[in-house]
Amino acid sequence: MTRISALTIASGRAAHLANLVRGLQAQTRRPDELVIAVMQEDDYADLPPTDFPIRQLHVSGTELPLAAARNMAADAATGDSLIFIDVDCIPDPGFVQDYLDRMAGQRGLFMGEVLYLPGGAARDGLDFDRFAALAVRHSDRAAPPKTDLAACPDYRCFWSLNFAMHRRCWQDSPRFDTRFTGYGGEDTDFGKTLQERGVPIWWIRGGRVYHQYHPHCMPPVHHLHSVVRNAEIFAQKWGHRTMEHWLYAFQLMGLISNGPEGIRILRAPDERDFALCRQQAHMPYANTRRVLDRLHGISPEQTGAARDQEVRHAQGALLHPAVP
């Protein structure tokens, strides 16, 4: 019988983690273990009871060591299939079984569905019918495929909050590049590396998680320095930057400039910047495009194909240093 390892990485968010554990216990096919890569000093205490063991491993680092944490959790896992789920997500009861069914006989990286919950949705416990009625899909994420499995031709779509790989595929992979520290870029780099090596990336129908609400900024001005640094590391490796939509927003906000020698940070974000980018209480998720349109004075009614092309063109200028 196939052994399943569920993997998460965590710093803070103890209440979110408890709901993740409850969601795994509610699976129609429970995992054989949960491995938590802990990015804080202390273990998580008082986790909900489960029928499967939970192991907590400590990852050191001065900034969020996201790449190292995912590597540690996956390398320590004992399962034949590895399912990664972010700490702020609650798996739907069919989550594990969906992955098992879709991954059978296939190789590569598999990405499940993600829906976003409003604040307080899980306050009274896990009600999956209620979650399904309340949750919304992120406007920047593709809809689930109509078939069980569909190829994802663009590595930039890889989003590390909900994905799975066979253990043997993970062992043959380059792992996440630990030069990326702090927030941003490490998952895009991993997707790019897999694509360059001919490893397929798949969307699956099912494998659903519900993302739990928490205040957030998008673009992530609270991670300005690591985003800029990691974008330049990506460029050194692949010949062009990534996260250009965030960089474009930072440029419009006057936080950075793009010159022939690279990106220069002009100032630290202030409260006005945080207020502009902060997720509002009524929003299940934050969105960079909303900020870009506000900075340009564009109303939702003015968006469309022409506006999308204009934004893509402007963002594209941040993929490389400015020409003198």
Secondary structure, 3 states (H helix, E strand, C coil): CCCEEEEEEECCCHHHHHHHHHHHHCCCCCCCEEEEEECCCCCCCCCCCCCCCEEEEECCCCCCCHHHHHHHHHHHCCCCEEEEECCCEEECCCHHHHHHHHHCCCCCEEECCEEECCCCCCCCCCCHHHHHHHCECCCCCCCCCCCCEEECCCHHHCCCCEEEEEHHHHHHCCCCCCCCCCCCCHHHHHHHHHHHCCCCEEEECCCCEEECCCCCECCCHHHHHHHHHHHHHHHHHHCCCCCHHHHHHHHHCCCEEEECCEEEECCCCCHHHHHHHECCCCCCCCCHHHHHHHHHCCCHHHCCHHHHHHHHHHHHHHHCCCCC
